[in-house]
Amino acid sequence: MTQVWEYIKIALMNIRSNKGRSILTMLGIIIGISSVIMIISIGNGVKSGINGELNSMAGGQIAVYSSNTAENGTEVVFTEEDMDAILEKVKDMYKDEEVNDIDGVKIDFPDKWVHLRKSNTEPIIRVYSEASTMEAAEEIGQKIMDVINDLAKK
């Protein structure tokens, strides 16, 4: 324990004898830490601003995931052919709307859209919807989910 006090005394003595170097070292540490804090704060502010802008543009964006169990508790397992057939039937049902089938089936309505995409890892179809309000996005998403469930039961 006495050796620790000796080291502290030597350190304080060196700080006193080299005041200019000690002040410059402390100043460098203060500037460095302040710079890191400032950069992180600016980054968080920019991130928050961008997120706010995107949320105001996206409106009521919501992702609705289908369940792979039916209401009576029995499991419904889709094959690749089942999912492709369901996507084709949905595409045919909404042929009067603007339909894009590059990656799944995206149906563009005048004021909203819905995108159906089969999962590459699970036997499910994911449904994404966007509208001007959360309620409208949930409504169109649920409508498409009901169509998929009806088609799956056939």
C-alpha positions as CSV (number, residue, x, y, z in Angstrom):
1,M,0.0,0.0,0.0
2,T,2.8,2.4,0.7
3,Q,4.2,1.7,-2.7
4,V,1.0,2.9,-4.3
5,W,1.2,6.2,-2.4
6,E,4.8,6.6,-3.6
7,Y,3.6,6.2,-7.2
8,I,0.9,8.8,-6.6
9,K,3.5,11.3,-5.1
10,I,5.8,10.8,-8.1
11,A,3.0,11.3,-10.6
12,L,1.8,14.5,-8.8
13,M,5.4,15.8,-8.7
14,N,5.9,15.2,-12.4
15,I,2.6,17.0,-13.2
16,R,3.7,20.0,-11.2
17,S,7.2,20.1,-12.8
18,N,5.8,19.8,-16.3
19,K,2.8,22.2,-16.1
20,G,2.7,23.1,-19.8
21,R,2.8,19.5,-21.0
22,S,0.1,18.5,-18.4
23,I,-2.2,21.4,-19.4
24,L,-1.9,20.6,-23.1
25,T,-2.5,16.9,-22.5
26,M,-5.7,17.7,-20.5
27,L,-6.8,20.1,-23.1
28,G,-6.3,17.5,-25.8
29,I,-8.3,14.9,-23.8
30,I,-11.1,17.4,-23.2
31,I,-11.2,18.4,-26.9
32,G,-11.2,14.8,-28.0
33,I,-14.0,13.7,-25.7
34,S,-16.1,16.8,-26.6
35,S,-15.6,16.1,-30.3
36,V,-16.8,12.5,-30.0
37,I,-19.8,13.6,-28.0
38,M,-20.6,16.3,-30.5
39,I,-20.4,14.0,-33.5
40,I,-22.6,11.4,-31.8
41,S,-25.2,14.1,-31.0
42,I,-25.2,15.4,-34.5
43,G,-25.6,11.9,-35.9
44,N,-28.5,11.2,-33.6
45,G,-30.1,14.5,-34.5
46,V,-29.8,13.8,-38.3
47,K,-31.1,10.3,-37.8
48,S,-34.1,11.6,-35.9
49,G,-34.8,14.2,-38.5
50,I,-34.6,11.7,-41.4
51,N,-36.8,9.3,-39.6
52,G,-39.4,12.0,-39.0
53,E,-39.4,13.0,-42.6
54,L,-39.7,9.4,-43.8
55,N,-42.6,8.7,-41.4
56,S,-44.4,11.8,-42.5
57,M,-44.0,10.7,-46.2
58,A,-44.8,7.0,-45.6
59,G,-48.1,7.7,-43.8
60,G,-49.6,4.5,-42.3
61,Q,-47.0,2.0,-43.4
62,I,-47.6,-1.4,-41.8
63,A,-46.4,-4.9,-42.4
64,V,-49.0,-7.6,-41.8
65,Y,-47.7,-11.2,-41.5
66,S,-50.0,-14.1,-42.2
67,S,-50.2,-17.0,-39.8
68,N,-49.7,-20.5,-40.9
69,T,-52.3,-22.0,-38.6
70,A,-56.0,-22.1,-39.5
71,E,-58.7,-20.9,-37.0
72,N,-59.6,-24.4,-35.9
73,G,-56.0,-25.0,-34.8
74,T,-55.0,-27.4,-37.6
75,E,-51.8,-26.5,-39.4
76,V,-51.9,-25.3,-43.0
77,V,-48.6,-26.0,-44.8
78,F,-48.1,-24.2,-48.1
79,T,-46.1,-25.8,-50.9
80,E,-44.3,-23.6,-53.4
81,E,-47.0,-24.5,-55.9
82,D,-49.7,-23.5,-53.4
83,M,-48.1,-20.1,-52.8
84,D,-47.6,-19.5,-56.5
85,A,-51.2,-20.4,-57.2
86,I,-52.5,-18.1,-54.5
87,L,-50.4,-15.2,-55.8
88,E,-51.7,-15.8,-59.3
89,K,-55.3,-15.9,-58.2
90,V,-54.9,-12.6,-56.2
91,K,-53.2,-11.1,-59.3
92,D,-56.2,-12.2,-61.4
93,M,-58.7,-10.9,-58.9
94,Y,-57.2,-7.4,-59.0
95,K,-56.4,-7.3,-62.7
96,D,-58.3,-4.0,-63.1
97,E,-55.8,-2.3,-60.8
98,E,-52.2,-1.6,-61.6
99,V,-50.4,-4.9,-60.8
100,N,-46.6,-5.4,-60.7
101,D,-45.3,-9.0,-60.4
102,I,-41.6,-8.5,-60.4
103,D,-41.1,-9.5,-56.7
104,G,-44.3,-11.2,-55.6
105,V,-47.5,-9.3,-56.4
106,K,-47.8,-5.5,-55.8
107,I,-51.3,-4.0,-56.3
108,D,-51.4,-0.2,-56.6
109,F,-54.7,1.4,-55.8
110,P,-55.2,5.2,-56.3
111,D,-54.4,6.1,-52.7
112,K,-52.7,3.0,-51.3
113,W,-50.8,-0.2,-52.2
114,V,-50.4,-3.7,-51.0
115,H,-47.5,-6.1,-51.7
116,L,-47.8,-9.9,-51.3
117,R,-44.5,-11.9,-51.2
118,K,-43.9,-15.5,-50.5
119,S,-41.2,-16.1,-47.9
120,N,-38.0,-17.9,-49.0
121,T,-37.5,-19.4,-45.6
122,E,-41.0,-20.2,-44.3
123,P,-44.2,-21.6,-45.9
124,I,-46.0,-18.3,-45.6
125,I,-47.0,-15.3,-47.7
126,R,-46.1,-11.9,-46.3
127,V,-48.4,-9.0,-46.9
128,Y,-47.2,-5.4,-46.7
129,S,-49.5,-2.4,-47.1
130,E,-49.2,1.3,-47.2
131,A,-51.9,4.1,-47.2
132,S,-52.3,7.6,-46.0
133,T,-53.4,6.5,-42.5
134,M,-52.6,3.5,-40.3
135,E,-56.2,2.5,-40.3
136,A,-56.4,2.5,-44.1
137,A,-53.2,0.4,-44.4
138,E,-54.5,-2.1,-41.8
139,E,-57.9,-2.3,-43.6
140,I,-56.4,-3.1,-47.1
141,G,-53.9,-5.4,-45.5
142,Q,-56.7,-7.3,-43.6
143,K,-58.8,-7.4,-46.8
144,I,-56.0,-9.1,-48.7
145,M,-55.3,-11.4,-45.8
146,D,-58.9,-12.5,-45.8
147,V,-58.7,-13.2,-49.6
148,I,-55.5,-15.2,-49.0
149,N,-57.1,-17.2,-46.2
150,D,-60.2,-17.9,-48.3
151,L,-58.1,-19.0,-51.2
152,A,-56.0,-21.2,-48.9
153,K,-59.1,-23.0,-47.6
154,K,-60.2,-23.9,-51.2
